[in-house]
Amino acid sequence: MSTILPNDYAEFLRDLKAKIQSRQARAILAVNQELIALYWEIGQQIVDRQETSGWGDAIITQIEKDLKREMPDLEGFSRRNLYRMRSLYLAYREQGETVPQLVAQTPVRQAWPITWR
């Protein structure tokens, strides 16, 4: 048994698909903004502690171990990625707090994916 579709159904479906794709793209950008802001904050906190409290580079390995132990399903916070977060902050800290906001507005792929299971 076949269903007879209204004449304007194809246009209706195209509009729905366009809305879905537009919202998906906006969601990806919002996630990227939040992740970049998080990476900036983590990098800033690591650098601040290293500069003010004398923490060495070994703390980054410790952070990785503790995050893995306390949040075993969390990914994206390896020692390498924590160093990248630190480097992101160090590279742009002279330009102030507007940098993570500006960078977050660019439509880029996540540099260091974080996934929760």
C-alpha positions as CSV (number, residue, x, y, z in Angstrom):
1,M,0.0,0.0,0.0
2,S,1.6,3.3,-1.1
3,T,1.0,6.6,0.5
4,I,0.2,9.6,-1.6
5,L,2.3,12.5,-0.5
6,P,1.2,16.2,-0.8
7,N,2.7,18.1,-3.7
8,D,4.8,20.3,-1.4
9,Y,6.2,17.4,0.6
10,A,9.6,17.5,-1.2
11,E,10.1,21.2,-0.4
12,F,8.9,20.6,3.2
13,L,11.5,17.7,3.6
14,R,14.3,19.9,2.1
15,D,13.5,22.6,4.6
16,L,13.5,20.2,7.5
17,K,16.9,18.8,6.4
18,A,18.3,22.3,6.1
19,K,17.1,23.2,9.6
20,I,18.6,20.0,11.1
21,Q,22.0,20.6,9.4
22,S,22.0,24.2,10.4
23,R,21.4,23.3,14.1
24,Q,23.9,20.5,14.0
25,A,26.6,23.0,12.7
26,R,25.6,25.5,15.5
27,A,25.9,22.7,18.1
28,I,29.4,21.7,16.9
29,L,30.5,25.4,17.1
30,A,29.1,25.7,20.6
31,V,30.9,22.6,21.7
32,N,34.1,23.9,20.2
33,Q,33.7,27.2,22.0
34,E,33.3,25.4,25.3
35,L,36.2,23.1,24.7
36,I,38.6,25.8,23.8
37,A,37.5,27.8,26.8
38,L,38.1,24.7,29.0
39,Y,41.6,24.1,27.4
40,W,42.5,27.8,27.9
41,E,41.4,27.6,31.6
42,I,43.3,24.3,32.2
43,G,46.4,25.7,30.6
44,Q,46.1,28.9,32.6
45,Q,45.7,27.1,35.9
46,I,48.7,24.8,35.2
47,V,50.9,27.8,34.2
48,D,49.8,29.8,37.2
49,R,50.6,27.0,39.6
50,Q,53.9,26.4,38.0
51,E,54.8,30.1,38.2
52,T,53.5,30.9,41.6
53,S,53.9,27.7,43.5
54,G,56.9,26.3,41.9
55,W,55.2,23.2,40.4
56,G,57.4,21.5,37.9
57,D,56.5,19.6,34.7
58,A,56.0,16.4,36.7
59,I,52.7,17.8,37.9
60,I,51.3,17.3,34.4
61,T,51.9,13.6,34.5
62,Q,50.3,13.5,38.0
63,I,47.2,15.4,36.7
64,E,46.9,12.9,33.9
65,K,47.1,9.9,36.3
66,D,44.6,11.4,38.7
67,L,42.0,12.3,36.1
68,K,42.2,8.8,34.6
69,R,41.7,7.3,38.1
70,E,38.9,9.6,39.1
71,M,37.2,9.9,35.7
72,P,38.1,6.6,33.9
73,D,35.7,7.2,30.9
74,L,37.1,10.6,30.2
75,E,39.3,10.9,27.2
76,G,41.4,13.8,25.8
77,F,43.4,14.6,28.9
78,S,46.6,12.7,28.2
79,R,49.9,14.2,29.3
80,R,50.5,15.3,25.7
81,N,47.2,17.1,25.5
82,L,47.7,18.7,28.9
83,Y,51.0,20.1,27.6
84,R,49.1,21.4,24.5
85,M,46.6,23.2,26.7
86,R,49.5,24.7,28.6
87,S,51.1,25.7,25.3
88,L,47.9,27.2,24.0
89,Y,47.8,29.5,27.1
90,L,51.4,30.4,26.9
91,A,51.2,31.3,23.2
92,Y,48.4,33.7,23.6
93,R,48.3,34.9,27.2
94,E,49.9,38.2,26.3
95,Q,46.8,39.0,24.2
96,G,44.5,38.6,27.1
97,E,41.2,36.9,27.9
98,T,39.7,37.7,24.5
99,V,41.8,35.1,22.7
100,P,39.9,32.0,23.7
101,Q,36.7,33.7,22.8
102,L,38.0,34.7,19.3
103,V,39.6,31.3,18.7
104,A,36.4,29.6,19.8
105,Q,34.4,31.3,17.1
106,T,36.4,29.8,14.3
107,P,34.8,26.7,12.7
108,V,37.6,24.3,13.4
109,R,37.7,20.7,14.3
110,Q,38.3,19.9,17.9
111,A,42.1,19.9,18.4
112,W,42.0,17.5,21.4
113,P,38.7,15.5,21.5
114,I,37.1,14.9,24.8
115,T,34.5,12.1,25.0
116,W,32.4,10.9,27.8
117,R,30.9,7.4,27.8
